């Protein structure tokens, strides 16, 4: 029962020291924060267009189940914090990750097939840390049998930032299987006698059996030890433990202890079972009668103790006495009891040591610990000396108390203007954005990050880069699209639309061309039917050109159509049923808040023989000049020449008066046209009966001018009439009567 309990406790002891099953090794290779910004797009140090300082990154590394959340608060396989890594947007890791050793090692009991690596990155600030990024990746590997056979696999964790990590997974010593969950440790003791196979199975040594190879094959079976001897099963054999007095493989022989005459000095040997006795002669003693008693006469004095020694005696004297028989008084200082050059002072059966500085104790044997009242700085070790101390400094410090930190940056080890930070025993180079390496010795190829936008070509330079932009773009990164509308002007109120490396002008009606510089010829629009003649634009001139307020646009249009129809019918140029007039109106704004309209009237007349030149001859400067005398109070002549006529309103008129002025002027113009064209047209009709269609285009154009200067407006057929009306005194609807041409050449109005 007792043996079973001991065996059970030993098993528990063995189990108690078995832990883990394997390890995940994470070796950080390189980290990049390309723009040195936080997650919000702001610079880590300051908020400006260009980040002048680098981030102070802190990494929190967490291992979780593959299905774990995106939080570093749940890390069943371990979590580590790097501490601050100052002033570095690009970090190349060597043997440390901030305050952590590189690589990091995380332990597990059973490999779960895969794990989730989570890295939370912040920028360290005194008040509050700024979030930079959170990156994850899944580790899916089969553990190697040992760390020596482990082969790392490169993981790239990338979002806004990038982190390259070499990952290796391997089983701990004495753990086997694809999940490192089989424990087997070779044993040759009471817990078992076995070795381990490659898959962790126990292989029993010769002579051992059982699940744990802890049961020896019983070699005592079938063998008998005599005279009550005990059979002991041995590995691959047995042995008999004989009782006293017996010998032999099976304890079958009795031993004669007196056979060898063990008793000395003439003593008599008496054989017993398992032992013997010696009967000594007088003066001898001891088990074998080997000792002679010299102390029998009591040679030791003053309470000394006598011991027989090799036929003589030895006196052990009490304190204060010495000599072979303890008869001499002791001088305590004669033995030089004071250590470390202490001075011995004699006393009665005693002495006193006067110790040098730094020592105390009865014999000056105790060294005073000067380290107890001394502080060695920077984790250095204090070594106590006699009346002194010594501080064993760690690498990077010096001085009596290791109080001086050696400046590791004294010789400027960082290259390419890298910032050197001196630490205890080592230094860190914080490189500019264009260099990397432990000493900032390698130029970074910025073009690998494709900084040039809009298909610009990137050329790497020493410490920077250069973008060659495509046509239509500019800026250091080709990020600015050039506005071609800023350097080009579209005419006639057209809208400029910027496109890549070019522009488009969206022309208003009646204009075309790259800059809307060309006036459309309405006759090119094929508005009239076949066998008709179109009266429209000739050499960018128009037959009529008026500016009219919006309130009289319909009245003026109807009046003009009535007058033109009467002229053509009166002179036999067309039948009223064959006259088709189409009107197009466009609001074009106006001066002094007036709303003005551009009116285009296209008249199509079938079977006419009137030519464009004949119609042009009807509108002579003399006939147009006569219009100025019809309403002298309303219209004043600014200028009248053979090629143009310019007029403006002299004062505000009531809308009814303004309407009659327009009607009378148009009537006079049409009467003149009729009188001139009548004779010509009648003669032509007799000679030429060919079918033609006439299209008359009447356009109204607004030309800017101010109050002090009147700008003449060129008109079709070398004649211009420019008129302006006040909109608040013009009619808002058509009158009930339209003018007709009377024999006296003036228009009258008749009901519709």
DAWO-V180254 format. One record per backbone hydrogen bond with DSSP energy under -1.0 kcal/mol. CO is the residue of the C=O (numbers start at 0). NH is the residue of the N-H. Records with the same first field share a line. If there is no record, write none. Layout:
CO->NH + NH
This chain:
0->4
1->5
2->6
3->7
4->8
5->9
6->10
7->11
8->12
9->13
10->14
11->15
14->17
20->171
21->107
22->169
23->105
24->167
25->103
26->165
28->92
29->163
30->90
31->161
32->35
35->43
37->40
41->37
54->87
55->123
56->84
57->121
58->81
59->119
60->79
61->117
62->76
63->115
64->67
68->70
74->77
77->62
79->60
81->98
84->56
88->32
90->30
94->101
96->99
99->96
103->25
105->23
107->20 + 21
111->113
114->138
115->63
116->136
117->61
118->134
119->59
120->131 + 132
121->57
122->129
129->122
130->38
132->120
134->118
136->116
138->114
143->170
152->166
154->164
156->162
160->158
161->31
162->156
163->28 + 29
164->154
165->26
166->152
167->24
168->143
169->22
171->174
173->183
175->181
176->179
178->110
181->175
186->193
188->191
191->188
192->204
193->186
194->202
196->199
200->196
202->194
204->207
206->216
208->214
212->192
214->208
216->218
219->222
225->228
229->240
231->238
233->236
236->233
238->231
240->229
242->245
244->254
246->252
247->250
249->225
252->246
255->258
257->260
263->266
267->278
269->276
274->271
276->269
278->267
280->283
282->292
284->290
285->288
287->263
290->284
291->293
294->297
300->303
304->315
306->313
308->311
311->308
313->306
315->304
317->320
319->329
321->327
322->325
324->300
327->321
330->333
332->335
342->353
344->351
349->346
351->344
353->342
355->358
357->367
359->365
360->363
362->338
365->359
367->369
368->371
370->373
376->379
380->391
382->389
384->387
387->384
389->382
391->380
393->396
395->405
397->403
400->376
403->397
406->409
408->411
414->417
418->429
420->427
425->422
427->420
429->418
431->434
433->443
435->441
436->439
438->414
441->435
443->445
444->447
445->448
446->449
452->455
456->467
458->465
460->463
463->460
465->458
467->456
469->472
471->481
473->479
474->477
476->452
479->473
481->483
482->485
483->486
490->493
494->505
496->503
498->501
501->498
503->496
505->494
507->510
509->519
511->517
514->490
517->511
520->523
521->524
522->525
534->696
537->540
540->537
543->698
547->596
548->551
549->552
551->555
552->556
553->557
554->558
555->559
556->560
557->561
558->562
559->563
560->564
561->565
562->566
563->567
564->568
565->569
566->570
567->572
568->571
574->577
575->578
577->605
579->603
581->601
583->599
585->597
588->595
590->593
594->549
595->587
597->585
599->583
600->697
601->581
602->695
603->579
604->693
610->614
611->615
612->616
613->617
617->619
619->623
620->624
621->625
623->626
624->627
625->628
626->629
630->633 + 634
633->649
635->647
638->645
643->640
645->637 + 638
647->635
653->657
654->658
655->659
656->660
657->661
658->662
659->663
660->664
661->665
662->666
663->667
664->668
665->669
666->670
667->671
668->672
669->673
670->674
671->675
672->676
673->677
676->680
677->681
678->682
679->683
680->684
681->685
682->686
683->687
691->607
693->604
694->534
695->602
697->600
715->718
725->728
726->729
735->751
737->749
739->747
741->744
745->741
747->739
749->737
